[in-house]
Amino acid sequence: MFFPLGWLFLTAFKTELQAIAVPPLFVFEPTLDNFGEVQRRSDYLLYARNSLITSLGSTVIGLAIAAPAAYSMAFFRTKRTRDILNADVEDLVRGRRPLKPGDLDAIEEGLIAADFGLPATQQAMEVLREKSFAAK
C-alpha cells in the first residue's frame, strides 16, 4: 500500500522528463517548479478553495440540523423518540431482518434486551440470535 502513494509523492518532486523516464529514476534532484506549473495551467487554488467552502458549509449545515435533533431526542424523550430509536431494533428482534455484524455489540450493551424486557445477559443474545436466524 505504501509503494503507490510513495511513488506518487516522489513523482510530484520530479521534472516532467524525470517522471516519464524509462527506467524510472529513484535518485534525482527534487524540484518545486511542478507546483507553480499546476497553478499556471489551471486555477487550482480556486478549485481547492471552492471544495473547502462546500465541504465546510455542508458540515456546518448538517451539524446545525443534527445537533438540536440529537439534543431533543436525548433530553426530551417522547413516544416518537422511542419509535425512531427502536425501529431497527424491533425489526431485528421480530425476525424481519437478519442479524448483521455490529448488532451483537448493541445486544451486549443491553440496548435491545432492555427495550424488550429481556435481561442483559447471554440468554438475551441467544434469544435474539434464534429469532434472527429463524427468519432466514
C-alpha positions in Angstrom: 0.0 0.0 0.0 2.9 2.3 0.7 4.6 1.9 -2.7 1.9 3.6 -4.9 1.5 6.5 -2.5 5.2 6.9 -2.0 5.8 6.8 -5.8 3.1 9.4 -6.3 4.7 11.6 -3.6 8.2 11.3 -5.2 6.9 11.9 -8.7 5.5 15.3 -7.6 9.0 16.5 -7.0 10.4 15.3 -10.4 10.6 17.2 -13.6 8.3 16.1 -16.4 11.1 14.2 -18.2 12.2 12.5 -14.9 8.7 11.4 -14.2 8.3 9.6 -17.6 11.9 8.3 -17.8 12.5 4.6 -18.6 13.9 3.1 -16.5 12.4 5.0 -13.6 14.7 7.3 -11.6 14.9 6.6 -7.9 17.6 9.1 -7.3 17.0 12.7 -8.6 17.3 16.3 -7.6 13.9 17.4 -6.3 12.2 20.5 -7.7 9.2 22.6 -6.6 8.6 24.0 -10.1 5.8 21.5 -10.8 3.6 23.1 -8.2 3.9 26.5 -9.8 3.2 25.0 -13.2 0.0 23.4 -12.0 -1.2 26.8 -10.7 -0.2 28.5 -14.0 -2.0 25.9 -16.2 -5.2 25.8 -14.2 -6.6 27.9 -11.3 -6.0 25.0 -8.9 -6.2 27.1 -5.7 -9.6 28.5 -6.8 -10.9 24.9 -7.1 -9.4 23.8 -3.8 -11.0 26.9 -2.1 -14.4 26.0 -3.6 -14.1 22.4 -2.4 -13.1 23.6 1.1 -16.0 26.0 1.3 -18.5 23.4 0.0 -17.3 20.7 2.5 -17.2 23.0 5.5 -20.5 24.6 4.6 -22.3 21.2 4.3 -20.7 20.0 7.5 -21.9 23.2 9.4 -25.4 22.9 7.9 -25.6 19.2 8.8 -24.5 19.9 12.4 -26.9 22.8 12.7 -29.7 20.4 11.9 -28.5 17.2 13.7 -27.2 18.7 17.0 -30.6 20.2 18.1 -32.4 17.0 16.9 -30.0 14.8 18.9 -30.3 17.1 22.0 -34.0 16.9 21.8 -34.1 13.1 21.5 -31.6 12.8 24.4 -33.2 15.1 26.9 -36.9 15.4 25.9 -38.0 11.8 25.3 -41.3 11.2 23.8 -43.1 8.2 22.4 -41.9 9.3 18.9 -38.3 9.3 20.1 -38.5 5.7 21.2 -40.2 4.7 18.0 -37.4 6.3 15.9 -34.6 4.9 18.0 -36.1 1.4 18.3 -37.5 0.8 14.7 -34.4 -1.1 13.5 -34.1 -2.9 16.8 -37.7 -4.1 16.6 -37.2 -5.4 13.1 -34.2 -7.4 14.3 -36.0 -8.9 17.3 -39.2 -9.7 15.4 -37.1 -11.5 12.8 -38.0 -9.1 10.0 -34.3 -8.7 9.1 -31.3 -10.9 9.7 -28.6 -10.2 12.3 -25.8 -8.1 10.9 -22.2 -7.5 12.2 -22.4 -4.9 14.9 -25.8 -6.0 16.2 -24.3 -8.1 18.8 -22.4 -5.1 20.2 -25.8 -3.4 20.9 -27.1 -6.6 22.4 -24.1 -6.9 24.7 -24.6 -3.4 25.9 -28.2 -4.2 26.8 -29.8 -1.7 24.4 -32.0 -4.2 22.7 -32.6 -6.5 25.7 -33.8 -3.8 28.0 -36.4 -2.4 25.5 -38.0 -5.9 25.1 -37.9 -6.9 28.8 -35.1 -9.3 28.4 -32.2 -9.4 30.9 -28.9 -8.0 29.5 -27.3 -11.4 29.6 -26.1 -14.2 27.4 -29.7 -15.5 27.4 -30.9 -12.3 25.7 -28.3 -12.7 23.0 -29.3 -16.3 22.4 -33.0 -15.4 22.1 -32.2 -12.7 19.6 -29.9 -14.9 17.6 -32.6 -17.6 17.4 -35.2 -15.1 16.2 -32.8 -13.6 13.6 -31.6 -16.9 12.1 -35.1 -18.3 12.1 -36.1 -15.5 9.7 -33.6 -16.7 7.1 
